[in-house]
Amino acid sequence: MVRLNKEDYAHHLIELLNKNENHLFRESFLQLHPTDQAEYCINLEKEQRQTLYHMLDPEEMANVFQALDLHEQKDIILELDQPYASEMVTHLYTDDAADLLSQLNKSEAHALLKAMDLEDANDVYELMAYPPKTAGALMTKEFISLASSHNAQQAIEQLREEAPNAETIYYLYVVNEREQLVGVVSLRDLLTAQSNEVIQNLMSSRVVSVDSVTKQEEVAKIIKKYNFLAAPVVSSDGTLLGIVTVDDVIDVLEDEATEDLGEFTAARGATDIHVSAFTAAKLRSPWIVLLMFFGLLTAGVIEQFEETLNQIILLAAFIPLLMGSAGNAGTQSLAVVVRGLALGTLEKKGLLRTLFKEFCTGMMIGFICAMTLLLIIPIFYGSFMVAVVVGISIFCSLSVATIVGATVPLIIHKLKIDPAFASGPFITTVNDILGLLIYFTIATSLLHYL
């Protein structure tokens, strides 16, 4: 059998589609992994996708649909006939259906929910009622819970019946008669147990769970910390409501990383390639305008030392070098601290210890840069004293810049604000101002030696 690579296989499918060989196309398409099916689907022209929809039943389309990202799902759902779309949504896991409907306007979401089975619609409504970015909004209702009073044989029979509709079966959660979470059983332990063994004797009662209003970032940290494939979600009285699976946590981590990147670059909300140019400009411009005013402070510092510059014009040549180096050093420290706070590792090591380490790092880098400039500037510019001024300035600037880069996110963290809000451009601008003050103060102090 000749195996085609991914690109050739996609070309083969296009040929089948263009030749109207629908049966062979359908057969070949369904052999693909759902992720590859989704990639192929989104790359088709709209007219070709309409043909694809007619070849797949709603359940098959749901498998494709779940592999798309939310923006792509929103585009696709609007291309589908409402009866087909409603039936397809019923085959999605409830958490995926809730995520999708939350992206649509109220009338579109209501129309789909109205056409759905009442029980499925109620499950989706329940998830949509939870606050955004919480465990309740993230969880799925498709899970298997076992009665603590049942034996292993009864549990296995239940598993056979419910497994096809469950999102994961590796963890089986145990509940009492009031549906409260009391333990967990692994699939391995269940399958290797004696058939008459009671679940209560098999389960581990040391189960880690999260509350329905726990923030999704905390849920992700718990699943990562314990290497879970899923985590149970409970109500205030311990009732098992659903589970959060590791694939949803991966999406959360990606979203959080994207959000932090936006904060870090002063482009919050504008890092998504799907937003329009107008929206991106609206989101980015406030920070840019604010930083522009900070830039005016930089110009003011230079103006205050105009007399020094007029006497030694060569000093102006090294302003970009000092500003760039200080900004880079501060941003590096900022990245280290923000990452430590995000992962929760910084508190374990101690904040003062981290600050001291960053300060020492800045001093060492500053010393290396100063020694390098002391060797280079006299050779190329013929002034040893200018080299001394620049060398001392860069040593002091880098030492201060690393402290600023490390301290600002720590202060913001103490104020219960996301530390990623301490954006790189802001730190760079502050360090520019401080670096110039240090540079011209030293230059003015040593002016009679220059």
N, C-alpha and C positions, 0 to 999 in steps of 0.2 A: 504493500500500500504506500503510495506517494503522499508524504505529508507536506502541505503548503505552509509557508510561514504566514505570520499574521497579515502582512500587507497583501500578499498574493491571495490569501483566503478572502479578504475583504473585496479585492478586485473580482474574484470569482463570484461572490455573492451579487455584486453589482451587475455582472453579466447575466446571471440568472434572473435578476429582477427586470432588467431591460428586455430580456427575451420572453418575459411573462411565463417563465417556467416556475409557477407558483409552488407546486408541490415539492419540487426539488429544492427550491430556495428555502421554504419553510423547514424542511428536514435538515438542510445544511446550517441554517441560522440557529436552530435549537440545539445544535451540537456545540455551539460556542458557550463559554463561561458567561454568566449574566453580566459581568463587568465588561467583557468584550462586546456582548450584545448591545449594552448601553452606549459604549463608545461608537460602535458602528451606526446605531440608530441616530445619535445626535449629529453625526457627520453627513447624514443623508439630506437631500433637498426636501422641502416640505411636501411636495407632491409624492416623492418616493416614500416618505414616512407614512402618508395616508394609505398607500398600498400595503405597507408593512402592518398597519393597524388592522386592516381587513384580513390579514393572514393569521394573526395571533388572536387567541381568545383572551378575555380580560385577565384570567389567572396567569397566563404566560406573559402577558404584557406587564403585569405587576412585578414579576421577577426582574424584568428589564428595568422597570421604573425605579425600583428600590436601589439600583446601582448608580442612578443619576444623582447629581448634586441638586440642592433645592432650587437653584435658579433654573436649571435645565428642566426639572420636574414641573415648575410653574409654566414654562413655555410649552411643554408637551401637553399638559392637562388641558390647556386652552385650545389645543388642536383637536381634541377628542370629542366625539358626540357625547352628550350628557349621560344617556343611559349606559353607554359603554364605560365612560369615565367613572360613574358611580359604582358600577359593578367591580371595576378594577380596584377602586379604592378599598372595597370590602375585603380584597385579598391582600392588602398591605398589612404589615404589622401595625398595631394601633398607634405606636409612637411615631412611626413614619407617616401614617395618615394624619395625625395631629400636627406634625411639623409642616406637612404640605398645606393643609387647610389654613394654618396660621399665616401662610404667605399670600393667600388669596384675599380679595376683598370680601366683605361680609355677604354680599348677595351671591357671589360665586360659591363660597363655602357653604352657605345655607342650602343652596340648590343641590349640591352634592350630598350633604348630610340628609336632606329630606328624602332623597331617592335611595338611601342606604337602608339596610336592615336595621330595625329599631335597636336591637341589642348592640350591634356594631357601632351605630351612631352614638349611643349612650356612652360606650367606652371611649370613643374619640372625644366627645363632649367633656367627659371627666378629666382627660389629660389636658385639654385646652383650658380648663378652668384653673389649673395650677399656675402660680406665678412663673413668668418666663425664667429660663436658666436655673431651674431648681430640679431636684431629683424627681418630683412628681411630674413635671413637664417632660422630663427626659425618659422616664421609665416606659416599659412595655407591659401590656396586660397578658401577653402570651407566654405563660410560664406554667410549670407543673408544681403543684403543692400536694403533699401526701399527708394523710391523717396519721397522727402519732399512734393510734390504736390499731392500724392495719398491719398485716404481716408482709414479708418480702414478696410472696407470691401475688398477693392482691395489688401491691405497688407496681410490680412488673406488668401485670395485666392493664392497670391504669396507664402506665407508661406507653404500652403498645397502642392504646387507643388515642392518647392525647399528644404523643410526640410529633406527629406530622404537622400539627398547628403551633407547636411551641417554638420560640426563638432559640432556646438552648435547653439541653437536657443533661448537661454535665453536672449541674448542681440541682438537687431536688430538695425543696424547702418543706419543712415539716410544720404543720399547724395543729392546734388543739381544736376542740369542738366549737370555740368562738372565733375561729379563723385567725388566731393570734400566732405569730411566728414563735416557735419554741426550739427549732433546731434545723440542721441541714444534713443531708446524706449525699455522698458522692455516688455517681453512677457505678463506679467500680465496686464500692462497698455493697451496693444493692445487688448487683449481678453475682457477686461471690458469696452472698449470704445464704443461709439455709432458708428454704421456702417458708417455714413456719416461724422464722425469727421476726419478732415484733419491731416495727420501725423505731419505736421509742428507745429500744436497746441498741439500735444501729446508729442512730443519729448522734451528731456532736451538738451539744447545747451551747457551745461557745461560738455562736454565730455573730458575725459583724454585719450590722445593718445600718441604714441611713434613714433619717426622717424625710418625709415627703417635701419639706420646705428647705432641706439642706441645699446650699448652693452647688451648682454643677461642678465648679472647680474643686470643691471639697470632696465630692463623690469621685472625681477623677483621681485625686490624691490617694484616697482610700483604696481604690481598685489597683492603683499602681503600687502602693505600699505593700499590699498583701498578695500581689500577683493573682488577683481574682479574674475569672472570666465573666463574672456577673456579681452584682451586689443587690440584696433584697431591700425594698423600700417599704417602710412601715408607717402607720399613722401614730398619733400621739398615744393611743392605747395599745399599740403593738400589733394591730391588725395588719396582715400582709396585703399590700396594695399592688405591688408589681416588682419588676426587677430592672436594673440598669445593666446593660451588657457592655462588654469591652469595646465592641465596634462603635457604640454611641460615645464612649469615652474618648476614643481616638478622634472622632469628629469634634468633641468638646475641646480637646487639646489643640487641634488645628485652628479652631475658631479663636481660642484664647491667645494662641501664638500670633495669629493675624491681628487681633485687637491690640496686643502688646506691641507688635511691630508698628502699627499705626500710631500708638501713643509715643513710642520711642522716636519716631521720625516726625512727630508733630503733624501727622496726617490721619488722625483718628476717623475711622469710618470711610476713608477714601482710598484704602488699599485694595478694595474689591474691583477687579477689572470689569465687572458688570455695571458699575455705576456710570452715569453719564458724565461728560466733561463739565457740565454746569454744576452737577451735584458735587463732583470732586473739587472743583474750584471753591464752591461755597463752604465745604468742610475744611479745606486746607488754608484758605485765606486768613481766617482770624489769627492763627498762630504766626503766619508769615508777617502780617501787619504788626502784631505785637513785637515780634523779633526785630522788625525794621526800626521800631522806636528804641529798642535796646541798642540797636546799631548806631543810632544817633548819639547815645551815651559814649560809644566808642569814639565817634568823631569828636565829641566834646573833650574826652581825655587827651586826644592828640592836640587839640587846639590849645589846651592849658599848658602844654609843653612845647608850644610853637617856637619859643626863643631857643630852647635846647636844640631843636631840629635845625633851626636856621644856622646855628653855629657849627653843628656837625651833621651835614646832610647825609653822610654815610649811614647814620643810625636808621634812617627811613627804609633802607634796603632790607633790613632784617625784621621789620614789623610783620610781614606775612609769615615768615619762618616761626617767629615766636607765637603768633596767634594760632597758626595751624597746629604746631606741636602741642600747645596747651589744650586746645580743643580736642585733639585726638586722644591725649592722655586722659582727659576728663571723661570722654565718652567710653573709653575702655573700662575705667573704674565703674562707671554707671552701669555698663552691661553686666559686669561681674556681680554687682550688688543686686540689681533687678532680678537676675537669674537666680541668685541665692534666695531672695525673698519669695520668688514665684515657686521654687521647689521646696521651700520650707527648711533648707539646710543652714541658712544663715543664723537663725536663732540658736541652733545647736552649738555652733562654733563660737558664738559670742560676738556681739556687735562691736565692742571696743577693740577686740582682737582683730576683727576684719578691717576696721578703720586704721589701726596701727600698721597692719600688713600693707594696705594700699598706700599709706604715707611712705613707708619704707621702699615700696616698689617705685613710687614716683621719684624719691630721692636718688635711687640707684640709676633709673633711666635718665634723670636729669644730670647726674654726674657723668654718665657715658656721653651724653649729647654735649655737655659743656667741654669735656676734654677733647672731643672731636672738633668742635668749633675753635678751640684755642690753637689747634694745629693748623686748621684750614684757613681761617680768616687772615692771619698775618701773611700767608703765602699768596693768596689771591687778592687781598685788599690792602696789604702793606701796613696794617695798624694793629699792633698787639693790644693796646689799651681798649680799642673797640671790641676786640675779641674777648677781653676780660669782662667788659660790660655785658656783652651778649651772652657769654658763658655763665656768669653769675645769674643773669636774668632768666635764662632758660632753666637753670637748676632750681631756682626759687619758684618759677612759674609752673613747672611740671610737678613739683612737690605740692603746691597749693591746688593745682588742677585735679590731682587724684583725690585729694581730700574733699573738694567740692563735689566731684563726680560720685563719690561714695556717700557723702553726708546727705545731700539733697533727697535722694530716694528713701533714705532711712527716716528722715524727718517726715516726709509725706506718708510713709508706711505707719509711723506712730500716730499720725492724724487720721488713720483709717481710710486713706485714699490709696487707690491702686498705684504702686510705685512706678509702674510703667508710664504714668502721667509725667514723670520727670524726663521730658523728652531730650534726645540728644542735641537738637538745635538750641534748646534753652541752656543746657549745660555749656555748650560750646560758646554761646554768646557771653555768658557770665564769665567764663574763663578768658575770653578775649579781653574783656574790660579789666579784669584783675591782672592779666599778663602785661597789658600796656601800662597800667599803673606801676607795676613792679619795674618794668623795663625803663620807663622814663624817670622814675624816682632814683634808680641806681645811676642812670646816665647823668642826671642833674647833679647828684652828689659827687660824681667823679669827673665833672665837666672840666675842671681846671687841669686834670691830668691828660685830657684827650687832645 
